[in-house]
Amino acid sequence: MEYTLLLKGVIIGFALALPIGPIGILCIRKTATEGHFSGMVVGFGAATADAVYGFIAAFGLTVISDALLEKQMWFRLIGGAFLCYLGIKTFLAKPAENSEGTNGKGLLGSYVSTFLLTLTNPLSIIAFIGVFAGFGLRNTDLSAGSAATLIAGVFLGSSLWFFLLSYGITLFREKINATGLGWVNRISGLLIIMFGLIAIASFY
């Protein structure tokens, strides 16, 4: 039973992380400019946030979920503004500056910022609740241990997707010169800004 729940969690985490959004763009950019491990740190930040929302959904913490959903427009505004800032910073970054993110402080900053950025989308709770229901997983039927196993699977599944995404980009990284890295920064920056503007526009 626990192995089945773990597998279901992996599938759910992988599926919900699959769409390429701003976090995926960040992972691609970090991998291309700094390497596989830096890209994976971004993925771990997102996977941790997914696990948090999975925790809320699995344990049926409606007080928390209702409060987050009630304030979702503010979360979108804050997240959108942060995305715009991050996009502008990425667009203006020089390839030579990319090595700064590979030290401990830079990696921790990437992890924390990605974690917080992913948390600014409370609608993820609705997605988790819906997918859990589709798998026949109701929080009233889950013990604390079963819910924890499910959440661990969500984290592993989300991390697996970002590992594959980062690894795929790594295969082409050595073929990208300084000029190419500059274009990676500019294109990534524009895409991230676009996601930020969309999030802000949804506020109105």
C-alpha positions in Angstrom: 0.0 0.0 0.0 2.7 2.5 0.9 4.7 1.7 -2.2 1.6 2.3 -4.3 1.0 5.6 -2.6 4.6 6.6 -3.1 4.3 5.7 -6.8 1.1 7.7 -7.1 2.8 10.6 -5.5 5.7 10.4 -7.9 3.3 10.4 -10.9 1.4 13.4 -9.4 4.5 15.4 -8.7 6.0 14.7 -12.1 2.7 15.5 -14.0 2.1 18.8 -12.1 5.7 19.9 -12.6 5.7 19.0 -16.3 4.3 22.2 -17.9 7.1 24.6 -18.8 6.4 27.8 -16.9 8.6 30.5 -15.4 10.2 27.9 -13.0 11.1 25.7 -16.0 12.6 28.6 -17.8 14.7 29.4 -14.7 15.8 25.8 -14.5 16.8 25.8 -18.2 18.6 29.2 -17.9 20.5 28.2 -14.8 21.6 24.9 -16.3 22.7 26.5 -19.6 24.7 29.2 -17.8 25.9 27.5 -14.6 25.6 23.8 -15.0 23.5 20.8 -14.1 23.7 21.2 -10.3 22.6 24.8 -10.4 19.6 23.9 -12.5 18.7 21.1 -10.1 18.8 23.5 -7.1 16.1 25.5 -8.9 14.2 22.2 -9.3 14.6 21.3 -5.6 13.2 24.7 -4.6 10.1 24.2 -6.8 9.7 20.5 -5.6 9.8 21.7 -2.0 7.0 24.2 -2.6 5.0 21.5 -4.4 5.5 19.2 -1.4 4.2 22.0 0.9 1.0 22.4 -1.2 0.7 18.6 -1.4 0.9 18.5 2.4 -1.9 21.1 2.7 -4.1 19.1 0.2 -3.3 15.7 1.6 -3.9 16.6 5.2 -7.1 18.6 4.4 -5.9 21.8 6.0 -8.8 23.8 4.7 -8.2 26.7 7.0 -4.8 27.3 5.4 -5.9 26.6 1.9 -9.0 28.8 2.2 -6.8 31.6 3.6 -4.3 31.3 0.8 -6.9 31.2 -1.9 -8.7 34.2 -0.4 -5.5 36.2 -0.8 -4.5 34.6 -4.1 -4.7 37.9 -6.1 -2.1 39.5 -3.8 0.1 36.4 -4.1 -0.1 36.8 -7.9 0.8 40.4 -7.8 3.8 39.8 -5.5 4.9 36.8 -7.6 4.4 38.7 -10.8 6.4 41.7 -9.6 9.2 39.4 -8.5 9.2 37.6 -11.8 9.5 40.9 -13.6 12.5 41.9 -11.4 14.1 38.5 -12.0 13.4 38.7 -15.7 15.1 42.1 -16.0 18.0 40.9 -13.9 18.4 37.8 -16.1 18.1 39.8 -19.4 20.8 42.2 -18.3 23.2 39.5 -16.9 26.5 39.1 -18.7 27.7 35.5 -19.3 30.8 36.2 -17.2 28.5 36.9 -14.2 27.0 33.5 -14.3 29.7 31.8 -12.3 28.6 33.8 -9.2 25.6 31.6 -8.7 27.7 28.4 -8.4 28.9 29.2 -4.9 27.1 28.2 -1.7 25.5 31.6 -1.2 24.3 31.8 -4.8 22.9 28.2 -4.7 21.0 28.9 -1.5 19.6 32.1 -2.9 18.4 30.2 -6.0 16.8 27.6 -3.9 15.0 30.0 -1.5 13.9 32.4 -4.3 12.5 29.5 -6.4 10.7 28.0 -3.3 9.1 31.4 -2.5 8.2 32.1 -6.1 6.5 28.7 -6.5 4.6 29.3 -3.3 3.0 32.5 -4.8 0.7 30.3 -6.8 -2.0 29.1 -4.3 -4.0 27.7 -7.2 -1.6 24.8 -7.0 -3.7 23.6 -4.0 -6.7 23.3 -6.3 -4.6 21.3 -8.7 -3.4 18.9 -6.0 -6.9 18.5 -4.6 -8.2 17.7 -8.0 -5.5 15.3 -9.0 -5.7 13.6 -5.6 -9.4 13.1 -6.1 -8.8 11.7 -9.6 -6.5 9.1 -8.1 -9.1 8.3 -5.5 -7.1 9.8 -2.7 -9.3 11.5 -0.1 -7.7 13.1 2.9 -10.2 11.4 5.2 -8.9 8.0 4.1 -5.2 8.8 4.6 -3.4 8.2 7.8 -0.5 10.5 8.8 2.0 8.0 7.6 0.2 7.4 4.3 -0.1 11.2 3.6 3.6 11.6 4.4 4.5 8.8 1.9 2.3 10.5 -0.7 4.0 13.9 -0.1 7.4 12.3 -0.4 6.4 10.9 -3.7 5.2 14.3 -4.9 8.6 15.8 -4.0 10.5 12.9 -5.8 8.3 13.2 -8.9 8.7 16.9 -9.2 12.5 16.6 -8.6 12.6 13.9 -11.2 11.1 16.1 -13.9 13.6 18.9 -13.1 16.4 16.4 -13.1 15.5 15.3 -16.6 15.0 18.8 -17.8 18.3 20.0 -16.4 20.1 16.9 -17.7 18.7 17.4 -21.2 20.0 21.0 -21.3 23.4 19.8 -20.0 23.8 17.6 -23.1 23.9 20.8 -25.2 25.6 23.1 -22.8 29.1 22.5 -24.0 28.1 23.6 -27.5 27.0 27.0 -26.3 29.6 29.8 -26.5 29.6 33.1 -24.7 27.5 34.7 -27.4 25.0 31.8 -27.1 24.9 32.2 -23.3 24.1 35.9 -23.8 21.1 35.0 -26.0 20.0 32.4 -23.4 20.0 35.2 -20.8 18.0 37.6 -23.0 15.5 35.1 -24.2 15.0 33.7 -20.7 14.7 37.2 -19.3 12.0 38.1 -21.8 10.0 35.0 -21.2 10.2 35.4 -17.4 9.1 39.1 -17.7 6.2 37.9 -19.9 5.1 35.4 -17.2 5.4 38.2 -14.6 3.2 40.6 -16.6 0.6 37.9 -17.2 0.5 37.3 -13.4 0.1 41.0 -12.7 -2.6 41.4 -15.4 -4.6 38.7 -13.7 -4.7 40.9 -10.6 -7.2 43.3 -12.3 
